[in-house]
Amino acid sequence: MKGNAKYYNELRGYIEELPIIDCHDHSDVCKPKYIDPVQVVVNGYFTSDIQSASSDRDIQIINDYSLSLEERWPVLKKAWDRTCYTGYAKVTKLVLKKFYNEEDLTLEALKRMKNKLLDLENEKTFKKILDEARIAARIENITEIDYRQIADRSYKLSPYARLTIPLPAYHAVTSYEAVERIASPLGRRITSLDEYIDLCFDIFKAYKDYGAVAFKDQSAYQRSLAYGNPVKAGAEKIFNRFMEDPRRIESYPDGIRPLDDYLFHEFMRMARDLKLPVQIHTGHMAGIRNDIVKTNAVNLTGIIELHRDVRFDLFHANWPYSGELLYLCKNYPNVSIDFCWANIIDPVYCQNMIKQAISSVPHGKIHGYGSDFVGAADRAWAHSVIARDNIAIALSDLVEMEYLTAADAKKIAFDLLFNNANEFFNLKIKV
């Protein structure tokens, strides 16, 4: 992408050399090792665009690697032709050009790629790509970690990783078994809600001691972000029912709403006491056929209002609800805007929202990039290119209209890509 403002080229050149903080990712290990050229194309979030433009059956055919390229190509081509201009498709195009020297997606291109497939299980290859993207640190949300590896500090981090503390499983308690899964690795027997809360605090503290820099919650996939503030007695009643009969199981979220809400508030107090920010999924969700209303960041107003000593990093630019997030960030000192993932969900939305954000909220509360992939260093690199483009386009437009000076634009670009997140997460990275 390229901006039309006179200052764009100079600013884009400056931005290209900046180190960046990847504010959100899921890379537990280096991966994948590509085994099929179509896997390079239809991967990550782009799968949902292909599915949205075709059908579940077509996706099955496209991803059936037992079929030849010739058999799959007509189905893939039809879907590609219908969706090749989205932000997700832009990621694929950048990957094809950078790593396979292919300008367009054709059957011949797929055949040429067969002998060039990246092995991202190779840590040197993985790290080299991150270095090319100038990624200085990655805030990693890893949900499947054996807590014992945190306690004894044996967990191996992927390159440049800084852990977050994954919250949903700790407050989405639907059975005695759910409590046991958390408590048993520590050899603890939980008999009351107070004991469970103490257990969680011990786990979270151990995460921080290991180097975790934030909490992360993505419960919006399963429930509304409109958390109530129930009394302890209601939560305790549900919890005690699980303790007295291990066979009881409740639905999530409706069957345990008072307990879920109560624990979430308790964890916000722990975040305050541990002096760690809280990252929360807002806006768009992975996949298709999702209910976007429940994920609107404005539903968090009560949480933000009550927990004023907790810093909230609200994700995905709240796509498509930009106005609500701009309001929250302008109105509440403890709210920051995070453009993780959003830069490829909707690049033009982000360009416009960055301009609005600069003119409406303190720019020191904006985090400009987060790759939000699982492994896939090639796609993290491509996403970083798009994020740099979006920021350069937005800021050069503001220079063109004389809202900013050229020096202002460079300072803001550095803050959005590196300085703000470096300070917010207390990373202490020197450049």
Stockholm file with secondary structure:
# STOCKHOLM 1.0

chainA/1-431         MKGNAKYYNELRGYIEELPIIDCHDHSDVCKPKYIDPVQVVVNGYFTSDIQSASSDRDIQIINDYSLSLEERWPVLKKAWDRTCYTGYAKVTKLVLKKFYNEEDLTLEALKRMKNKLLDLENEKTFKKILDEARIAARIENITEIDYRQIADRSYKLSPYARLTIPLPAYHAVTSYEAVERIASPLGRRITSLDEYIDLCFDIFKAYKDYGAVAFKDQSAYQRSLAYGNPVKAGAEKIFNRFMEDPRRIESYPDGIRPLDDYLFHEFMRMARDLKLPVQIHTGHMAGIRNDIVKTNAVNLTGIIELHRDVRFDLFHANWPYSGELLYLCKNYPNVSIDFCWANIIDPVYCQNMIKQAISSVPHGKIHGYGSDFVGAADRAWAHSVIARDNIAIALSDLVEMEYLTAADAKKIAFDLLFNNANEFFNLKIKV
#=GR chainA/1-431 SS CCCCSTTHHHHHHHHHTCCEEEEEECCSSCCCBCCSHHHHHSCTTHHHHHHHHSCHHHHHHHTCTTSCHHHHHHHHHHHHHHHTTSHHHHHHHHHHHHHHCCSSCCHHHHHHHTTCCCBTTSHHHHHHHHHHTTEEEEEECCCCCCHHHHHTTCCCCCTTEEEEEECHHHHCCCBHHHHHHHHGGGTCCCCSHHHHHHHHHHHHHHHHHHTCCEEEECGGGTSCSCCCCCCHHHHHHHHHHHHHCTTCBCCTTGGGHHHHHHHHHHHHHHHHHHTCCEEECCSCCSSSSCCCGGGCGGGGHHHHHHCTTSCEEECGGGTTCHHHHHHHHHHCTTEEEECTTHHHHCHHHHHHHHHHHHHHSCGGGEECCCCCCSSCHHHHHHHHHHHHHHHHHHHHHHHHTTSSCHHHHHHHHHIIIIIHHHHHTTCCCCC
#=GC SS_cons         CCCCSTTHHHHHHHHHTCCEEEEEECCSSCCCBCCSHHHHHSCTTHHHHHHHHSCHHHHHHHTCTTSCHHHHHHHHHHHHHHHTTSHHHHHHHHHHHHHHCCSSCCHHHHHHHTTCCCBTTSHHHHHHHHHHTTEEEEEECCCCCCHHHHHTTCCCCCTTEEEEEECHHHHCCCBHHHHHHHHGGGTCCCCSHHHHHHHHHHHHHHHHHHTCCEEEECGGGTSCSCCCCCCHHHHHHHHHHHHHCTTCBCCTTGGGHHHHHHHHHHHHHHHHHHTCCEEECCSCCSSSSCCCGGGCGGGGHHHHHHCTTSCEEECGGGTTCHHHHHHHHHHCTTEEEECTTHHHHCHHHHHHHHHHHHHHSCGGGEECCCCCCSSCHHHHHHHHHHHHHHHHHHHHHHHHTTSSCHHHHHHHHHIIIIIHHHHHTTCCCCC
//
